[in-house]
Amino acid sequence: MERKSVPFSLFIHACALLLAAVILAPLVWLFVMSISPAADLTAKPLRWWPQAVDFSRYGVLLSSIENSAGAAFVASLINSIVVAGMATIAALALAVPAAWAVSRTPAVGWSLYMVIATYMLPPVALAVPLYFGLSHLGLLNNVFGLALVYLTILAPFTTWLLKSGFDAIPREIEAAAMMDGAGLFATLRIITLPLAAPVMATSALFAFLLAWDEFFYALLFTSDLRAKTLTVAIADLAGGRVSDYGLIATAGVLAALPPVAIGLVMQRALISGLTSGGVKG
């Protein structure tokens, strides 16, 4: 193996540290704000570390007292998990067969590009027809209705990502399995889907993050804690005449924990899928 020079190694490590600092600095500052007293957040000059650490806001937002800010936050957190989870699972269920069909039948590839072209439309252009459609179905202010709206966003995106994964799988492997007597569904279950596990995990992760961070439709189609998601709840914290910036930062820290946890789990799944695929003969 070629040995790298010491200056080059130092340069690579310095670039990596700089990139990590740029990425982590906003998150660290968000956490510092969440544990800073209100006086420190408005002090001039700005205090980069609080004189007294205050974790009381976490107790406020995780409180179960009825009609409290904590009860509203926890309910919105649960709604976000339910909506993003349902939309992601439904998107994968639709995207897997659709992506495989488009990958193996290039003649129908135009249909995927037409669906993806809907991304060119601004969300506000679709708000009115979606609103009337949900109203007709009785799904306004409903987690199932919001998940259905998110499905229209996630399905084309996950199909596009999965198609690239299926394209990388040689068709000869599937043909060999069918020649050995395996049917279509058996071939998909035994051969194709295990080989596509890494890209499926990646698609699921990005789909969940898209649904988790969505704000516009959640604001329009929800009105109370029966369906209000976390992004709308955090906006409500900032909507008063006087905003507690520390409380908003605390909500941001807590809102980031589920995606981070899911990302770590999915990262392990990605590494496991890539490793298992690399040792097969």
MOUR-V415426 format. One record per backbone hydrogen bond with DSSP energy under -1.0 kcal/mol. CO is the residue of the C=O (numbers start at 1). NH is the residue of the N-H. Records with the same first field share a line. If there is no record, write none. Layout:
CO: NH / NH
This chain:
5: 9
6: 10
7: 11
8: 12
9: 13
10: 14
11: 15
12: 16
13: 17
14: 18
15: 19
16: 20
17: 21
18: 22
19: 23
20: 24
21: 25
24: 28
25: 29
26: 30
27: 31
28: 32
29: 33
30: 34
31: 35
33: 36
35: 54
37: 41
55: 59
56: 60
57: 61
58: 62
65: 68
68: 72
69: 73
70: 74
71: 75
72: 76
73: 77
74: 78
75: 79
76: 80
77: 81
78: 82
79: 83
80: 84
81: 85
82: 86
83: 87
84: 88
85: 89
86: 90
87: 91
88: 92
89: 93
90: 94
91: 95
92: 96
94: 98
95: 99
96: 100
97: 101
98: 102
99: 103
100: 104
101: 105
105: 108
106: 109
108: 111
109: 113
110: 114
111: 115
112: 116
113: 117
115: 118
116: 119
117: 120
118: 121
122: 125
123: 126
126: 130
127: 131
128: 132
129: 133
130: 134
131: 135
132: 136
133: 137
134: 139
142: 146
143: 147
144: 148
145: 149
146: 150
147: 151
148: 152
150: 154
151: 155
154: 158
155: 159
156: 160
157: 161
158: 162
159: 163
160: 164
161: 165
162: 166
163: 167
166: 169
171: 175
172: 176
173: 177
174: 178
175: 179
176: 180
177: 182
178: 181
183: 187
184: 188
185: 189
186: 190
187: 191 / 192
188: 193
191: 195
192: 196
196: 200
197: 201
198: 202
199: 203
200: 204
201: 205
202: 206
203: 207
204: 208
205: 209
206: 210
207: 211
208: 212
209: 213
215: 219
216: 220
217: 221
221: 141
224: 227 / 228
229: 233
230: 234
231: 235
232: 236
233: 237
236: 239
243: 245
244: 248
245: 249
246: 250
247: 251
248: 252
249: 253
250: 254
251: 255
252: 256
256: 260
257: 261
258: 262
259: 263
260: 264
261: 265
262: 266
263: 267
264: 268
265: 269
266: 270
267: 271
268: 272
269: 273
270: 274
271: 275
272: 276
273: 277
274: 278
